[in-house]
């Protein structure tokens, strides 16, 4: 219940869940979660999926605690054999990687022929996990990098729209005004937050409606979701999300 309540106001999270929920429930076989963090997506996997996560040894620099089922490594070559996973997921990780092309090529290596990659990245998002935030990718840049890494059937789907992006910025601004530093700034920030609150609530409601109804512009989304396939072989499960790709 708490998770779904958070999704009402955390529009980045909500659009990620919308992108992943269907595909993850359908996958079968070995699933690798690259940059797993605290493995928050395991509850979406179907009964025929066998989960493994992988993350860097310094995951605590991103505020992550170690969890069972996650392998920790030095951040270089993934410590997995070639062609050993049916599905890979990489959720809001690529922007934190100094060499994203190398990671994409390595993920291609550990996928079985015919295996699929599910990947998300932010677009309209503030700098986070400072100083480990290196990149933002357009849908064109994502498609180009996927192809260069050897993936085919690449589909890039916008997460959210311009209304959701504005709502997200208003939420962040309102929260910052409510919690000023130093506290003496509350003398002016709290009245401003009070004035801003109705617009923030209105845009959040409009964001949910517009995304569900396919309204708004997709040229300024919150982020992107990507599906891609390693050539050859048979696909284990349907990891393709609903919606129109590019």
C-alpha positions as CSV (number, residue, x, y, z in Angstrom):
1,X,0.0,0.0,0.0
2,X,2.8,2.4,0.9
3,X,4.6,1.6,-2.4
4,X,1.5,2.4,-4.5
5,X,0.8,5.6,-2.5
6,X,4.4,6.7,-3.3
7,X,3.7,6.1,-7.0
8,X,0.9,8.7,-6.9
9,X,3.4,11.5,-6.2
10,X,6.7,10.0,-7.4
11,X,6.0,10.2,-11.1
12,X,9.5,8.8,-12.1
13,X,8.8,5.7,-10.1
14,X,5.2,5.4,-11.4
15,X,6.3,5.5,-15.1
16,X,9.0,3.0,-14.4
17,X,6.5,0.6,-12.8
18,X,4.1,1.1,-15.8
19,X,6.9,0.2,-18.2
20,X,8.2,-2.8,-16.3
21,X,5.2,-4.5,-14.7
22,X,3.8,-6.3,-17.7
23,X,7.1,-7.5,-19.2
24,X,8.6,-8.7,-15.9
25,X,5.5,-10.7,-15.0
26,X,5.9,-12.6,-18.3
27,X,9.6,-13.5,-18.3
28,X,10.9,-17.0,-17.7
29,X,14.3,-18.4,-17.0
30,X,17.4,-16.7,-15.7
31,X,17.0,-13.0,-15.1
32,X,19.9,-10.7,-14.3
33,X,19.3,-7.3,-12.7
34,X,22.3,-5.1,-13.6
35,X,22.8,-2.4,-11.0
36,X,20.3,-4.1,-8.7
37,X,20.6,-1.8,-5.7
38,X,18.3,-3.4,-3.1
39,X,16.5,-5.5,-5.7
40,X,13.2,-3.6,-5.6
41,X,11.7,-5.2,-8.7
42,X,11.7,-8.9,-7.7
43,X,8.1,-8.7,-6.6
44,X,7.1,-8.1,-10.3
45,X,8.7,-11.2,-11.6
46,X,6.6,-14.2,-12.5
47,X,6.9,-17.6,-10.9
48,X,9.0,-19.0,-13.8
49,X,11.8,-16.4,-13.4
50,X,15.0,-17.2,-11.5
51,X,16.5,-13.9,-10.2
52,X,20.1,-12.8,-9.8
53,X,21.3,-9.2,-9.2
54,X,24.7,-7.7,-9.7
55,X,26.0,-4.4,-8.4
56,X,29.3,-2.6,-7.7
57,X,31.2,-3.1,-4.4
58,X,30.8,0.6,-3.7
59,X,27.0,0.5,-3.9
60,X,26.9,2.2,-0.5
61,X,28.0,5.4,-2.3
62,X,24.5,5.3,-3.9
63,X,22.8,4.7,-0.5
64,X,22.3,1.0,-1.1
65,X,22.6,-1.7,1.5
66,X,23.8,-5.2,0.6
67,X,21.0,-7.7,0.1
68,X,20.8,-11.4,-0.5
69,X,20.7,-12.6,-4.1
70,X,23.0,-9.8,-5.4
71,X,26.6,-10.4,-6.5
72,X,29.0,-7.5,-5.9
73,X,31.9,-6.8,-8.2
74,X,34.5,-4.2,-9.0
75,X,32.5,-2.4,-11.7
76,X,34.6,-3.7,-14.6
77,X,33.6,-6.8,-16.7
78,X,30.4,-8.4,-15.4
79,X,31.3,-11.6,-13.4
80,X,29.0,-13.8,-15.5
81,X,29.6,-16.2,-18.3
82,X,28.8,-15.5,-21.9
83,X,25.2,-16.2,-22.9
84,X,24.0,-17.2,-19.5
85,X,20.8,-15.2,-19.0
86,X,17.4,-15.2,-20.8
87,X,16.5,-11.6,-19.7
88,X,18.5,-8.6,-18.4
89,X,17.0,-5.6,-16.6
90,X,18.9,-2.4,-16.1
91,X,16.7,0.2,-14.3
92,X,17.9,3.8,-13.9
93,X,21.6,2.7,-14.0
94,X,23.1,3.8,-17.3
95,X,23.3,7.5,-16.4
96,X,25.6,6.5,-13.5
97,X,28.1,4.5,-15.6
98,X,31.2,6.4,-16.8
99,X,31.4,4.2,-19.9
100,X,27.8,3.2,-20.9
101,X,28.8,1.8,-24.2
102,X,31.1,-0.7,-22.5
103,X,28.4,-1.8,-20.1
104,X,25.9,-2.2,-23.0
105,X,28.4,-4.4,-24.8
106,X,29.0,-6.5,-21.7
107,X,25.2,-6.9,-21.1
108,X,25.0,-8.1,-24.7
109,X,27.7,-10.6,-24.0
110,X,26.0,-12.3,-21.0
111,X,22.6,-12.5,-22.7
112,X,21.6,-15.7,-24.4
113,X,21.0,-15.5,-28.2
114,X,17.3,-14.4,-28.5
115,X,17.4,-13.0,-24.9
116,X,16.0,-9.5,-24.2
117,X,17.1,-6.5,-22.3
118,X,14.7,-4.2,-20.4
119,X,16.3,-0.8,-19.6
120,X,15.2,2.5,-18.3
121,X,16.9,5.9,-18.0
122,X,15.8,9.3,-16.8
123,X,15.5,12.4,-19.1
124,X,13.9,15.2,-17.1
125,X,15.5,14.5,-13.8
126,X,17.6,16.5,-11.4
127,X,21.2,15.5,-10.8
128,X,21.2,12.7,-8.3
129,X,23.6,10.4,-6.5
130,X,26.1,13.2,-6.7
131,X,28.9,13.0,-8.0
132,X,28.0,9.8,-9.9
133,X,25.6,11.2,-12.4
134,X,27.2,11.4,-15.8
135,X,24.7,11.3,-18.7
136,X,21.3,11.9,-20.1
137,X,20.2,10.1,-23.3
138,X,17.7,11.0,-26.0
139,X,15.7,8.2,-27.7
140,X,17.9,8.7,-30.7
141,X,21.1,8.3,-28.7
142,X,19.7,5.2,-26.9
143,X,18.8,3.6,-30.2
144,X,22.2,4.3,-31.7
145,X,24.0,2.9,-28.6
146,X,21.9,-0.2,-28.6
147,X,22.6,-0.9,-32.2
148,X,26.3,-0.3,-31.7
149,X,26.3,-2.8,-28.9
150,X,24.8,-5.5,-31.2
151,X,21.2,-5.4,-30.1
152,X,18.3,-5.7,-32.6
153,X,14.6,-5.0,-32.5
154,X,15.3,-2.0,-30.4
155,X,12.2,-0.1,-29.2
156,X,12.4,3.1,-27.2
157,X,9.3,4.2,-25.4
158,X,8.8,7.6,-23.6
159,X,8.0,7.4,-19.9
160,X,5.6,10.3,-19.2
161,X,5.2,13.5,-21.1
162,X,5.7,17.3,-20.7
163,X,2.8,17.6,-18.2
164,X,4.4,14.9,-16.0
165,X,7.8,16.6,-16.3
166,X,6.3,19.9,-15.1
167,X,4.5,18.1,-12.3
168,X,7.7,16.4,-11.2
169,X,9.6,19.7,-11.1
170,X,6.8,21.3,-9.1
171,X,6.8,18.5,-6.6
172,X,10.6,18.9,-6.1
173,X,10.3,22.6,-5.8
174,X,7.4,22.5,-3.3
175,X,9.2,20.0,-1.1
176,X,12.4,22.1,-1.1
177,X,10.4,25.1,-0.1
178,X,8.8,23.2,2.8
179,X,12.2,22.0,4.0
180,X,14.4,25.1,3.7
181,X,18.1,25.2,4.7
182,X,18.7,27.2,6.8
183,X,15.4,27.1,8.6
184,X,15.2,30.9,8.8
185,X,14.3,30.9,5.1
186,X,11.0,29.3,6.1
187,X,9.8,32.9,6.7
188,X,9.4,33.3,2.9
189,X,9.6,29.7,1.6
190,X,6.6,28.4,3.5
191,X,4.2,31.1,2.2
192,X,5.5,30.5,-1.3
193,X,5.0,26.7,-0.9
194,X,1.4,27.3,0.2
195,X,0.8,29.4,-2.9
196,X,2.4,26.7,-5.1
197,X,0.6,23.7,-3.5
198,X,-2.6,24.0,-5.5
199,X,-0.8,24.2,-8.8
200,X,1.4,21.2,-7.8
201,X,-1.6,19.0,-6.9
202,X,-3.3,20.1,-10.1
203,X,-0.4,19.2,-12.3
204,X,0.1,15.8,-10.5
205,X,-3.6,14.9,-11.2
206,X,-3.2,16.2,-14.8
207,X,0.0,14.1,-15.3
208,X,-1.8,10.8,-14.3
209,X,-4.7,11.5,-16.5
210,X,-2.7,12.7,-19.5
211,X,-0.3,9.7,-19.3
212,X,-3.1,7.2,-19.1
213,X,-5.0,8.8,-22.0
214,X,-1.9,9.3,-24.2
215,X,-2.1,13.1,-24.1
216,X,0.7,15.7,-23.8
217,X,3.9,16.0,-25.7
218,X,6.4,13.1,-25.7
219,X,9.3,15.4,-26.6
220,X,10.0,16.3,-23.0
221,X,9.3,13.0,-21.1
222,X,10.4,12.0,-17.6
223,X,12.6,9.3,-19.1
224,X,12.7,6.4,-21.5
225,X,12.1,2.6,-21.4
226,X,13.9,0.4,-23.9
227,X,13.5,-3.2,-25.0
228,X,16.1,-4.8,-27.2
229,X,17.0,-8.3,-28.3
230,X,20.3,-10.2,-28.8
231,X,20.1,-11.8,-32.3
232,X,19.6,-15.5,-32.7
233,X,17.9,-18.2,-30.6
234,X,14.4,-18.3,-29.1
235,X,13.0,-15.7,-26.7
236,X,12.1,-17.0,-23.2
237,X,8.9,-15.2,-22.2
238,X,7.5,-12.0,-23.6
239,X,9.6,-9.1,-22.3
240,X,8.0,-6.6,-24.6
241,X,6.0,-3.9,-22.9
242,X,2.7,-2.6,-24.2
243,X,2.8,0.7,-26.0
244,X,4.2,2.2,-29.1
245,X,7.9,2.2,-29.6
246,X,10.2,4.2,-31.8
